[in-house]
Amino acid sequence: MSVLGTALAQDLPSKASLSAVERKMDMRLVAQARSAARSRGVVEPVFVVIQARITPELLSALRAQGATGIKPVPRFDSVSAIVPPAALSAIAARPDVRSVGSRPERTTNRHQPSPAEQKARMARFEQALRLKVGGVTWEGVTAHKADMAHAGGFKGAGVKVCVLSDGIQSLASRVAAGTLPAVDVLPGQSGPATGDEGTAMLEIVHDMAPDAALGFATAYDTPADFAQNILDLRAAHCDVIVDDITYFNEPAFQDGPIAQAVNEVVADGALYFSSAANSNNLTHGQSGTFEGDFVPSSDPPPAAVITYMGSTDVQALAFPSGKNYTTLTEATYYVSLKWSDPQGQSGNDYDVVVTNSSGSSLLGVSASPQSGLQDPYEFAERSNGSAFPSGARVYVIKYSGNARAIRLDTHRGVISATDGTAGSAFGHNAAGSAISVGSVDLSLAAGVPFTGGTANPVQVYSSDGPRRMFYKPDGTAITPGNVLFASNGGSTLPKVDMAAGDCGQTTVSPDFLVFCGTSAAAPTAAAIAALIKSANPTADKAAVLAAMRASALDIEAPGDDRDAGMGLVMVPLPLTAVLSGVALPAAAGSVACTPVNLGGNGSCTATANTGWRFKDFAAGCTRTSGADASTCEIDTLMADATVTARFEPYFSGSTQIGTGMGGTGKATFTGGGAHCGFDTGVTGFEAAPSNLPAGLALPQGMFRFKLVHCDAGSTVSVRVTWPQPVTGYTQWGFASAQDLGSGQRSFFTPSWQVDPLDPNTAILTVTDGALGDDDWAQNGEIVDPSGPALRTAVPPETLLPPAPVPVLAPWALMLLSVALAGLAAAGTRRFRAN
């Protein structure tokens, strides 16, 4: 008969029957409150989470209603307590209470292998057992190259890694056995007595980073408790924090309390790693998630659903398959529904219903009211505690309101292949500031380091991204008026961030001798970060992630992907990087480099000595900065690097001439060898001598230079830039130290030219010990007082070839002068007044 199952009919009231007070409670509590009102016997108290501003008056009122175990978390407007069901309505009726909810369901992200898989893995461990004092070593130590870091002396010293999980039941025995060191546990936050996943996670961290300090706090009992413990661990000086918990009621499209706490500690400098969860992924054909906009099906919901809803106006979602339901292809215990309304402000009423394979009988329903003050969340489970079977149908029902983006999650179940989508990671596990970690089977490494590629895919159960966000943490829309997938509303977080190894062996018996799931991958990745942080104490999140990215092995889709993010992370080797600078030539200047962390950004700045000028960097800069580009910036340094700054000789000074032609002159040169440079004690601009030869003038004065430490016999090309153009100058005056005899003047015509790109610059070529060198000796010193000259008349001249020759007769001199006049304007002459 197409009616509700007996248990559902008794336990779940119809939505239409709810009072205003009952609308502030979830449906399970409404059923319990009504049942308690009818009962004449003793009714067991229930655990509740109350959302309200925490005041002494509220806490006093709870005690007056018989509440025990009251645990307020004022930071997140939350208080949990154990209350009599008969008191639920009175508590919900208070005007300062926004909502009263049941104990939130949560899970660790451990994957439980099948008995056959467990047996096979244990056999492999026994065959390749690697012993240490007190137990075995996590296989990720070798697979991720942590052992090589240990051999180099990097074991996590100076870093505190803190774990959040269920509990640490066997911690004391593990410490006594020498498997773990002392652990700093937040007072009163060791978790339930039966939980031990935290111990196994701590052992992974310790194996990977044996010198790191360890801390722990439970992630139970509520999201607010979890969030507060995140903040408290950071206050206890935790540098790296890692968790493996998922609360099913965490919002998918907005940061809830846990994600907000993660954001806060990351902003304070912590690194936060979280397991991506084990809700399967689309890439490997195991999606149990649907995300898309609500589009009503043309087919009405089945009679059983309409009967329960009490309305024929309800609409069912049209899934991509074209049906008004999706089918479970693998069983699951839980089904949840979320939609794109802000937390605590949902006015669009959606419900989720699970039926048998024909749709004729309801197996589970979640139909709490949303009237503007509730969360956009529904959670269905079977009243008898059994799983929803494969073949069951799942309906998404719009009871009232507008179309919204929908998220249906079967929490480790699988739905019809045509309906499944990516995006199974949600909540703080996929928070923007968290580092979301997927998992890769350690057995694929086979006792040696991972190799990446198709040989190391993520596990089929490893949750995938991306994560769409429609609201900011305060509930304001990211894209106001647009909260749908199809119109590209909100923003997209590129999750998952990375993958690491799982399914290794720990000593935590019996449940974690084989430890699988993203619960095991997350502490593995966190420990790698601790090794990097230990070797680079000032490294921030960006530098650590850059180092992890640079060493990650690409798996799954090429490049960043939704399953493994940057890839399968490895310990980067080496774990440190030194940035240094070299000046070329060494005497020309200096290069100062900032300290740099592995994966961080560094810079080197070149400073020239007197007589030199920075020219450029040889290579290797990501970019240059500064007025003269003398700072070399390098991004993401992953190994030692040396920056070479090249300098060129340089002199600058005021020209010594009369009014109208003065200004700043500059000089550089090339050639002469690596160590050749200006002697700044001699070099300078000076006025023209008073005894110039007749017919010559030096309007811009002279430049006297001395080059020292040059290669003997080398040739230099000197560039002198004057304040005014020298294009009209036809001579270059030179004073030679060689005297041809008493009262004689010597002149010759060396090689010079005007720079075709700069009319103010003259280029003069001189060879050590040859024509133009004032000391006429191949001694590594080139001396030359000279300057651009204008020829005002034909003077009586004595030509001086490279070697002394007899003085020419006047008639010969006149003939030669006529010949020189026909040369190009770039011809020059040099003089000396003796």
Summary of the structure (lengths in Angstrom):
residues: 834
radius of gyration: 40.9
end to end distance: 129.2
largest distance: 143.9
contacts: 3050
relative contact order: 0.09
helix: 21%
strand: 30%
